[in-house]
Amino acid sequence: MTQEQKLAASAEMPTTYDPKAAEQKWYRYWMDNEFFKAGQRKDAEPYTIVIPPPNVTGMLHIGHANDCTLQDILIRTKRMQGYDALWIPGSDHAGIATQAKVEQKLREEGVSRYDLGREKFLEKVWEWKDKYANTIHEQWAKMGFSLDYSRERFTLDEGLSEAVREVFVKLYEKGLIYRGKRIINWDPAARTALSDIEVEYKEVNGHLYHLQYPLKDGSGHITVATTRPETMLGDTAVAVHPKDERYKDLIGKTLILPIIGREIPIIADDYVEKEFGSGAVKITPAHDPNDFEVGLRHNLPQITVMDETGTMNADAGKYQGLDRADARKQIVSDLKELGVLIRIEDHVHQVGHSERSGAVVEPYLSTQWFVKMGPLAEAAIEAQKSGKGVNFVPERFEKTYLNWIENVRDWCISRQLWWGHRIPAWYSESTGEFVVAKNEEEARAKLGKDDLRQDEDVLDTWFSSALWPFSTLGWPDLNSEDFKRYYPTNVLVTGYDIIYFWVARMIFQGLEFTGEMPFKDVLMHGLVRDSEGRKMSKSLGNGVDPLEVIEKYGTDAMRYMISTSSTPGQDLRFRWERVEQARNFANKIWNASRFALMNLEGVTADQIDISGNLGTADRWILHRFNETARDITRLIDSYEFGETGRLLYNFIWDDLCDWYIEFSKLSLYGDDAAAKSKTQSVLAYVLDRTLRLMHPFMPFITEEIWQHLPHRGETISLAEWPAYDEALAAPDAVAEMSLLIDIIRAVRNIRAEVNVPMSKKVELLLKPASADLQNIIKRNEHYIQRFCNTSDFASSLETATPEKAMTAVVTGAELYLPLAGLLDINQEIARLEKELDHLNKEVERVDKKLSNQGFVSKAPAHVIEEERAKQKDYADKRAKVLARIEELKG
């Protein structure tokens, strides 16, 4: 820190906290001094997190803010605990999503990617990437994330591209990657294949069409049903169950496919459910994944009746050129005219939609590249079940993970895009042969040909993302210092919605290529929803921009709200009022710190001494802080951020601000120099270390305050994390303070009950339950007199009960406040009788309403419940007022 910065830091704290000024100043200071760069603690234990790389498709949203804030809390805590903490930043090229964004932009300019050609189009995408990568950087800075930018990665940078090629080639050589013709999910809008988990199923109101397929011999027909009549043009069989008595004599016979007139066989297959519908199923091998498998078993033809855009092709006959939706309407009309459409039923069913384009997905027969997932899944399942797998938080997600990988299907990894990792396969133009290799030179050597053309397709984005935990650390270079030191990583923080997309695949690849799990823990968090619990979306217009939140309330308030508002695995509801509460909490910390600093003038870090003879309140706050530090460390280690937030809030707001600071004023403003010095030390010590506990949650305000406090070191972000100290345990001080707080609260409650302000002095008599308690009260009577504002105070085991007094019982003592010193009894009786009259009228009004059958029979249930609640409340209040009047008159 420069001399100017030191002078600025030591200046008097402003009356109010200015988040914008602090955030800009301290983030720049942290970056300039490379406080977050890993590798500077050579002998420390490493702790690693790799950021789930955001897509370079646009701005970060509130979900990103939540995800990364949790990571930042963990990495800041570990850094303060002395670990060599590494948090790797990076971003994902997000193939299909980013290409779709750029193509949309080009369309607005009247240009297509085909007009530009592959090379020029990719230049446009890189421009897009650079723009949004910079935007993401700016947002990370705004949110205070302590990333090591010296190790930033991008899924298309050269190092990661090398890792992708290495993995592809090795998996291919092991027979785990193959090229084949199979049914895949096809996005006709983006014109690319999709993997199963890139398909979102939505409930759609559709129809079930019941059709009659006539037997060739004219002896009858078979009824089948379909939700997609346009695919019947590609039917090559009708299947029945081999044990279905209704059809046993028809197996092997021939049907005539309506409209087309093609002869198709009746086959028997166990796939068919006898009890479902008619028990007969149309088989369309080129347009349904289950039918495809049936077709392979029975050597059926595969007839594709659509092209890549969802338009009917030449095999669709007279419907060629029609969009699939228009073709459906025309086919249904023609089937009706032929008399073979016997019934149409309304039918609600799940229809697959492209996660990226929103188009209805078409099951489509296509030649693609696939990963054989079975062997990879077996290794992951064995590791998990043998106790060598990852630790899921919450644990219930382990079952979700295992259920998916135990039923995993082969993964279609090729995409008909230009933006992404080009598939490392080369084809001979003359022979059509192909070879898989890391580069063209290697391919030429393997194939012995010079006329090579690289595969046009790119890899699924998740293929490169699956390598993220080790490719970012230098793999496949096994001598990489970062890979050797920081892998495997410690924790992956991510949403439960991508457990299949990403988490499972990272585990598969980590085991396959490093022999280790890529992370020890997986912390699953939920989605950030709106205040009504709805998913945030553009259509609802309920999204929240984290920068807007920061602009209104500051980064710390946003971070504290989102990180402490849910438990692991649960969704959280974003509420503006909770952000405001977090801002108010930050202001409370600021104001308490200002008070402390005004009373620490001249105190240096070397002068802070909490040993020796301390007062009850001093020993109590040290004990409470010590407990809080222990519990917060435990809770952060178990990822219970919501409970951590509650503990911090309660300790700071209640123990530190509401009680200790108030108690400390007696010493700080008193004449006992030794007591004042001790209290200053305790106040400085506790505030310093409380700010350290708060720092991972609210990094900016804690740095700002800490720099004003007497301290050692350049930044709170590298200050030592508070550890539990047995020497600070003071259960006797806790017992004493508990009694004092109970007495003070009881007196304040009585004052409130009889409307006597704190400014008015009162007489207070105490009757402790034992001599030990009497000694505690005598030792601390100056606190009682000060905070109860007593005119006369007495405490004795022999205290007699006054005739007319307000009484209260706390653990270990009885309290009496004589009425004569509190209020004019006649005046209070008059006030209470007036209140009684009001309550009588309210009780009568509600009773009359609830006895009115017309009201009870017509009013909504919740209105009736509200009236009954009022009835009970008014009756309870009336009983208390009556009892109080009787007490005063007695």
Disulfide bonds with the S-S distance in Angstrom:
none
